[in-house]
Amino acid sequence: MNRSLLVLLGISIASSATVEMDSRRGQRVFESESCVQCHALDGKGGHVAPDLGGAIDRSFTPAALASTMWNHAPTMWATMAQQNVKPGGLGEQAAADLFAYFYSAHFFDKRGDAGRGKRLFHTRTCDRCHGLTTSPNPAAPPVSRWQSLADPIELTQAMWNHSAAMYAEIEHKKMSWPQLTGQDLCDLLVYFRNLPGTPGRASIFITTAGKQGEALFESKGCKACHDPGQLLFRASLDGRTLTDVAVAMWNHEPRMKTPPAHFGPNEMRELLSYLWASQFFTVNGNSGRGEKIFASKRCAACHNDPSSGAPDLSKRRETLNGDTMVSVLWRHGPQMLDQMQKKGIKWPHFEAREMSDVIAYLNSRRK
């Protein structure tokens, strides 16, 4: 399985954050679908194909990863055949969980640097209150006791809940609020996670259906200033990783009119599943361009020909998304490649934008 599987898993993974993802289930899928026979994740697994936790451009969008997955699928299937590995019946939920497993490996985050993180811990004055094993301020837990380093949503909640007390302390000491970038936080996290004595907890990533998210958005006072339906608000979340979101919320604290509301267990997970997941995993394409691409890549040669045996995609009722695409590709892709070879049709390659445009076109055709 290619590293780009992540996007097919991730495109439009939840148009209303309705798909729950669990990286722990995803790890089991990674093993049961034999991905681990060829791919490693951070050094654990096979070495026939690239390490999915290894060096890669973390600025890749879900659409870019989806197109990469598609483009390399024939090579992947050939390698699987050589390794006597047969594709299994990967369903949509399994695809979503597998994506969560890759996300837990910080696939989308920028590469962090522990050296920079160590310097930032001092230059951003974190060490004025927090220590590594003991803290100068007894009220500030040392890094060795932070339980949120392995879960990006827990980290976001911890930073948010911590900000009010920290702001009061900073004002008392007449210090400046430490502003962070997404790269800063990645560097700090790499530094923290590699310190001796930090919690040795496996990284996880879990989203919920976000059913309580809208109510929390209002009850926590967010709605008083923000409108989740506004395009500007939605655009501010588009393409941002949870690390980026955590930093944005952190930097926002000094500008808030009232002290930030406290989030209890699982509340931040519900809120971010409702707000963030639907933005990060949705690819907004152009159906007009998608129609032209669908024709130029000769997809119509089979899907618009009843005699080919390929399904008429206009008769689908459900919305096509990343889960659907990776599930169908995983289960039916080799047969599709075989039929294309018999017709003398080359396997189409897609740029990232082309992939999202085709998805938009197919969704515009559904009945």
C-alpha positions as CSV (number, residue, x, y, z in Angstrom):
1,M,0.0,0.0,0.0
2,N,1.4,3.4,-1.0
3,R,2.0,6.3,1.5
4,S,-0.7,8.3,-0.4
5,L,-3.4,6.0,0.9
6,L,-3.9,8.7,3.5
7,V,-5.7,11.0,1.2
8,L,-8.1,8.7,-0.3
9,L,-8.9,7.9,3.3
10,G,-9.1,11.5,4.1
11,I,-11.0,13.3,1.3
12,S,-14.4,14.5,2.4
13,I,-14.0,12.0,5.2
14,A,-17.0,13.6,6.9
15,S,-19.0,16.3,5.2
16,S,-20.7,16.9,8.5
17,A,-18.0,15.1,10.7
18,T,-20.3,12.0,10.7
19,V,-17.5,9.5,10.4
20,E,-15.8,8.3,13.6
21,M,-12.2,7.4,13.3
22,D,-10.0,5.4,15.7
23,S,-6.3,5.0,15.2
24,R,-6.2,1.9,17.4
25,R,-8.6,0.1,15.1
26,G,-6.6,1.5,12.2
27,Q,-3.4,-0.1,13.4
28,R,-5.2,-3.5,13.4
29,V,-6.3,-2.8,9.8
30,F,-2.7,-1.9,8.8
31,E,-1.8,-5.4,10.0
32,S,-4.8,-7.4,8.8
33,E,-4.7,-5.9,5.3
34,S,-1.0,-6.9,5.1
35,C,0.1,-3.3,4.6
36,V,2.8,-4.0,7.2
37,Q,4.4,-6.6,5.0
38,C,5.6,-4.0,2.6
39,H,5.4,-0.7,4.5
40,A,6.8,0.3,7.8
41,L,5.5,3.1,10.0
42,D,8.3,4.8,11.8
43,G,10.6,1.9,11.2
44,K,8.2,-0.9,12.3
45,G,7.2,-3.2,9.4
46,G,8.4,-4.2,6.0
47,H,11.0,-2.5,3.9
48,V,9.8,-3.3,0.4
49,A,7.9,0.0,0.1
50,P,8.5,3.4,1.7
51,D,8.2,3.9,5.4
52,L,4.9,5.8,5.8
53,G,6.2,7.7,8.8
54,G,9.4,8.7,7.0
55,A,10.4,11.8,5.2
56,I,7.7,13.3,3.1
57,D,6.4,16.8,2.4
58,R,4.1,17.4,5.3
59,S,2.5,20.3,3.3
60,F,0.7,17.7,1.2
61,T,-3.0,18.2,1.1
62,P,-5.5,15.3,1.2
63,A,-6.1,15.7,-2.5
64,A,-2.4,15.5,-3.3
65,L,-2.1,12.3,-1.3
66,A,-5.2,10.9,-3.0
67,S,-3.7,11.5,-6.5
68,T,-0.4,9.9,-5.4
69,M,-2.3,6.9,-4.2
70,W,-4.2,6.5,-7.5
71,N,-1.1,7.1,-9.6
72,H,1.0,4.4,-7.9
73,A,-1.8,1.9,-7.5
74,P,-0.7,-0.4,-10.5
75,T,2.8,-0.5,-9.1
76,M,1.5,-1.3,-5.7
77,W,-0.7,-4.1,-6.9
78,A,2.2,-5.6,-8.9
79,T,4.4,-5.6,-5.8
80,M,1.7,-7.1,-3.8
81,A,1.4,-9.9,-6.3
82,Q,5.1,-10.6,-6.2
83,Q,4.8,-10.7,-2.4
84,N,1.8,-13.0,-2.7
85,V,-0.3,-10.5,-0.8
86,K,-4.0,-10.3,-1.9
87,P,-6.1,-7.2,-1.3
88,G,-8.8,-7.7,1.3
89,G,-12.3,-6.3,1.6
90,L,-11.5,-2.9,3.0
91,G,-14.7,-1.1,3.9
92,E,-15.3,2.6,4.4
93,Q,-15.0,2.4,8.2
94,A,-11.8,0.5,8.0
95,A,-10.4,3.0,5.5
96,A,-11.3,5.9,7.9
97,D,-9.7,4.1,10.8
98,L,-6.5,3.4,8.8
99,F,-6.3,7.1,8.0
100,A,-6.6,7.8,11.7
101,Y,-3.7,5.5,12.4
102,F,-1.5,7.4,9.9
103,Y,-2.6,10.7,11.3
104,S,-1.6,9.5,14.8
105,A,1.9,9.1,13.3
106,H,1.8,12.9,12.6
107,F,1.8,12.3,8.9
108,F,0.4,15.7,8.1
109,D,2.4,17.8,10.6
110,K,5.5,19.6,9.6
111,R,8.8,17.9,10.4
112,G,9.8,18.9,13.9
113,D,13.3,19.5,15.2
114,A,14.2,18.7,18.8
115,G,17.0,21.2,18.9
116,R,14.8,24.1,17.8
117,G,12.2,22.8,20.3
118,K,14.7,23.0,23.2
119,R,15.6,26.5,22.3
120,L,11.9,27.6,21.9
121,F,11.1,26.2,25.4
122,H,13.5,28.9,26.7
123,T,13.0,31.7,24.2
124,R,9.1,31.5,24.5
125,T,9.6,31.6,28.3
126,C,7.9,28.3,28.9
127,D,10.6,27.4,31.4
128,R,9.8,30.4,33.5
129,C,6.9,28.3,34.9
130,H,7.3,24.7,33.6
131,G,10.3,22.5,34.1
132,L,11.1,19.2,32.5
133,T,10.8,17.0,35.7
134,T,10.1,19.6,38.3
135,S,8.7,23.1,37.8
136,P,9.8,26.6,39.2
137,N,6.1,27.3,39.6
138,P,4.5,24.5,41.8
139,A,1.1,25.2,40.0
140,A,2.6,24.4,36.6
141,P,3.0,20.7,35.9
142,P,6.4,19.7,34.5
143,V,6.6,18.2,31.0
144,S,7.2,14.7,32.4
145,R,3.6,14.8,33.7
146,W,1.9,16.0,30.5
147,Q,-0.5,13.3,29.4
148,S,-1.6,15.1,26.2
149,L,1.6,14.7,24.1
150,A,0.3,11.6,22.3
151,D,-3.1,12.9,21.3
152,P,-3.5,16.1,19.3
153,I,-7.0,16.7,20.4
154,E,-6.1,16.3,24.1
155,L,-3.2,18.6,23.5
156,T,-5.5,21.2,22.0
157,Q,-7.8,20.9,25.1
158,A,-4.9,21.1,27.5
159,M,-3.4,24.2,25.9
160,W,-6.9,25.9,25.8
161,N,-7.7,25.1,29.4
162,H,-4.2,26.2,30.6
163,S,-4.4,29.6,28.8
164,A,-6.6,31.4,31.3
165,A,-4.3,30.6,34.3
166,M,-1.2,31.3,32.3
167,Y,-2.5,34.7,31.1
168,A,-3.1,35.8,34.7
169,E,0.4,34.7,35.6
170,I,1.9,36.5,32.6
171,E,0.1,39.7,33.4
172,H,1.3,39.4,37.0
173,K,4.9,39.0,35.9
174,K,4.5,41.7,33.2
175,M,5.6,39.4,30.5
176,S,4.4,39.1,26.9
177,W,2.1,36.3,25.7
178,P,4.2,33.7,23.8
179,Q,3.0,33.6,20.2
180,L,3.6,30.3,18.4
181,T,3.6,29.0,14.8
182,G,2.6,25.6,13.7
183,Q,6.3,24.8,13.1
184,D,7.1,26.0,16.7
185,L,4.7,23.6,18.2
186,C,5.9,20.7,16.1
187,D,9.5,21.5,17.2
188,L,8.4,21.7,20.9
189,L,6.5,18.4,20.6
190,V,9.4,16.5,19.1
191,Y,11.6,17.8,21.9
192,F,9.1,16.9,24.6
193,R,8.3,13.4,23.2
194,N,12.0,12.5,23.1
195,L,12.8,13.5,26.7
196,P,13.6,10.8,29.2
197,G,10.7,10.2,31.6
198,T,7.9,11.6,29.4
199,P,4.8,9.5,29.2
200,G,5.5,6.5,27.0
201,R,2.0,6.4,25.6
202,A,1.4,5.3,22.0
203,S,0.2,8.1,19.8
204,I,-3.5,8.0,19.1
205,F,-6.0,9.9,17.0
206,I,-9.7,9.6,17.6
207,T,-12.6,11.7,16.3
208,T,-16.3,11.3,17.1
209,A,-19.4,11.9,15.1
210,G,-19.4,15.4,16.6
211,K,-23.1,15.2,17.5
212,Q,-22.6,17.4,20.6
213,G,-20.3,19.8,18.8
214,E,-22.8,22.4,17.8
215,A,-24.3,22.6,21.3
216,L,-20.8,23.0,22.8
217,F,-20.0,25.7,20.3
218,E,-22.9,27.7,21.7
219,S,-22.6,26.7,25.4
220,K,-18.9,27.5,25.6
221,G,-19.5,31.0,24.3
222,C,-17.8,30.5,20.9
223,K,-21.0,31.5,19.0
224,A,-21.1,34.9,20.6
225,C,-18.2,36.0,18.3
226,H,-17.9,33.3,15.7
227,D,-20.4,32.0,13.2
228,P,-19.6,28.4,12.1
229,G,-21.6,28.9,9.0
230,Q,-19.6,31.8,7.7
231,L,-17.2,31.1,4.8
232,L,-14.5,33.1,6.4
233,F,-14.6,31.1,9.6
234,R,-14.7,27.8,7.6
235,A,-11.8,29.0,5.4
236,S,-9.7,29.6,8.5
237,L,-9.8,25.9,9.3
238,D,-9.3,24.7,5.7
239,G,-6.2,22.5,5.3
240,R,-5.0,23.1,8.9
241,T,-3.7,20.2,10.9
242,L,-4.7,19.9,14.6
243,T,-1.3,21.3,15.5
244,D,-2.1,24.4,13.5
245,V,-5.6,24.6,15.1
246,A,-4.1,24.3,18.6
247,V,-1.6,27.1,17.9
248,A,-4.4,29.3,16.4
249,M,-6.5,28.9,19.5
250,W,-3.5,29.5,21.8
251,N,-2.6,32.8,20.0
252,H,-6.2,33.8,20.1
253,E,-6.5,33.8,23.9
254,P,-5.2,37.4,24.6
255,R,-7.7,38.8,22.1
256,M,-10.7,37.2,23.8
257,K,-13.3,39.5,25.4
258,T,-13.9,37.1,28.3
259,P,-11.8,34.3,29.9
260,P,-12.0,31.1,27.8
261,A,-14.5,28.5,28.8
262,H,-13.1,25.3,30.4
263,F,-13.5,22.0,28.4
264,G,-14.3,18.8,30.3
265,P,-13.4,15.3,29.2
266,N,-14.2,14.6,25.6
267,E,-15.8,18.0,25.0
268,M,-12.9,19.3,22.9
269,R,-13.0,16.1,20.9
270,E,-16.7,16.6,20.2
271,L,-16.2,20.3,19.2
272,L,-13.3,19.7,16.9
273,S,-15.0,16.7,15.3
274,Y,-17.9,19.0,14.5
275,L,-15.9,22.0,13.3
276,W,-12.4,20.9,12.2
277,A,-12.7,17.4,10.8
278,S,-15.3,18.3,8.2
279,Q,-13.0,21.1,7.0
280,F,-9.7,19.3,7.0
281,F,-11.0,16.2,5.3
282,T,-13.2,17.8,2.7
283,V,-11.9,18.6,-0.7
284,N,-13.8,21.3,-2.6
285,G,-13.5,20.6,-6.3
286,N,-15.0,22.2,-9.5
287,S,-17.6,19.9,-11.1
288,G,-17.2,21.6,-14.5
289,R,-13.5,20.9,-14.6
290,G,-14.2,17.5,-13.2
291,E,-16.5,16.6,-16.1
292,K,-13.8,17.5,-18.6
293,I,-11.2,15.5,-16.7
294,F,-13.5,12.5,-16.5
295,A,-13.7,12.5,-20.2
296,S,-10.1,13.3,-21.0
297,K,-8.8,10.5,-18.7
298,R,-11.2,8.1,-20.5
299,C,-13.1,7.2,-17.3
300,A,-16.3,7.5,-19.4
301,A,-15.1,4.8,-21.8
302,C,-16.2,2.2,-19.2
303,H,-18.5,4.0,-16.7
304,N,-20.7,5.5,-19.4
305,D,-20.8,2.2,-21.4
306,P,-23.4,-0.3,-20.0
307,S,-21.7,-3.2,-22.0
308,S,-18.4,-2.7,-20.1
309,G,-19.7,-4.0,-16.8
310,A,-18.5,-0.9,-15.0
311,P,-21.1,0.7,-12.8
312,D,-23.0,3.8,-13.9
313,L,-21.7,6.3,-11.3
314,S,-24.7,8.6,-11.9
315,K,-27.0,6.1,-10.2
316,R,-25.3,6.3,-6.9
317,R,-27.3,8.0,-4.1
318,E,-24.6,8.4,-1.6
319,T,-22.0,11.1,-1.6
320,L,-18.6,10.0,-2.9
321,N,-15.8,10.7,-0.6
322,G,-12.4,9.4,0.4
323,D,-13.7,6.4,2.3
324,T,-15.7,5.3,-0.6
325,M,-12.9,5.8,-3.1
326,V,-10.2,3.9,-1.2
327,S,-12.6,1.1,-0.3
328,V,-13.7,0.6,-4.0
329,L,-10.2,1.1,-5.3
330,W,-8.8,-1.5,-2.8
331,R,-11.5,-4.0,-3.6
332,H,-12.0,-3.5,-7.3
333,G,-9.0,-1.7,-8.6
334,P,-7.0,-4.7,-9.9
335,Q,-10.0,-5.9,-11.9
336,M,-10.5,-2.3,-13.2
337,L,-6.8,-2.2,-14.3
338,D,-7.3,-5.6,-16.0
339,Q,-10.3,-4.3,-18.0
340,M,-8.5,-1.1,-19.0
341,Q,-5.5,-3.1,-20.3
342,K,-7.8,-5.2,-22.4
343,K,-9.3,-2.0,-23.9
344,G,-5.8,-0.5,-24.4
345,I,-6.6,2.3,-22.0
346,K,-3.7,3.6,-19.9
347,W,-4.1,3.9,-16.2
348,P,-4.9,7.6,-15.7
349,H,-2.7,9.8,-13.5
350,F,-4.2,12.7,-11.6
351,E,-2.9,15.9,-10.1
352,A,-4.2,16.8,-6.7
353,R,-6.7,19.4,-8.0
354,E,-7.9,17.0,-10.8
355,M,-8.7,14.4,-8.2
356,S,-10.9,16.8,-6.2
357,D,-12.6,18.1,-9.3
358,V,-13.5,14.6,-10.5
359,I,-15.0,13.8,-7.0
360,A,-17.0,17.0,-7.2
361,Y,-18.3,16.1,-10.7
362,L,-19.2,12.6,-9.7
363,N,-21.1,13.9,-6.7
364,S,-23.0,16.4,-8.9
365,R,-24.2,13.5,-11.1
366,R,-25.7,11.3,-8.3
367,K,-29.4,10.9,-8.2
